[in-house]
Amino acid sequence: MRFSEYDTVKIIKDSANGAKRGDIGTILMVFSEPSEAYEVEIVNEDGTSRAQYTMQPNELEHI
């Protein structure tokens, strides 16, 4: 797994689910089956929660 629970990540490309490139989030859950994926909570600049998405590893980077 590339990421662990509670890692802070940045979205690196727009996603069909509504996440936008540059959004900042926290990994809430790590999935290994049926394929590697992550439940990510996206936050506003003030740290409040805005959305929660399931993301693929190629859509994220550590920050």
N, C-alpha and C positions, 0 to 999 in steps of 0.2 A: 504494500500500500504506500502510495506517495504521501498521503496526508494522515494525520491523526485527529481524534476528537479534540476540539477546542483550538485547533490551529486557526490563525487568522489568515485569510486568503483574499486575493483580488481576482475578480472575473476578468479574463483576458480576451474574451470575445462575446459578442451579443448571442443570446440563447433564445430559442423559440419559446421557452417558458416565461420570458419576460425579464430575465436578468440582463443587465447591460454591461458592456465593457467598462471597466473602471470601478464598478460597485465593489464594496468591501463587505466581507462576511466572516462568519465563524463556522467551522465544521461542527455539526451537532451529532451526526451519525456517520459511520463508515459501513459501506456495504461491499461484500465480496462476491455475492451471487445474485442474479445470474451473471453479472459482470461488475467490475469495480465502479463504484459511484459514491457520491457524498451528499448528505442532506446539509444544506448550507443556509444559515440565517443571514439575510442581507440587512445591513443597518444604515440608518441615515447618518449624516455628518455629526449629529449630536449623540450618536450611540443608540438611539431608539430603534426598535425593530421595525422593518418596513415590509419584509416578505420572507418566505422560506421556499427553497427550491431543491430539487434533486439535480445534481450537476455531475458531469463526466470529468475525469481527471484532466483531460486536454482543454477544459474550459477554465482552469484555475491555476494560480501560482501563489507560492508562499510570499508573505510580506513580513 
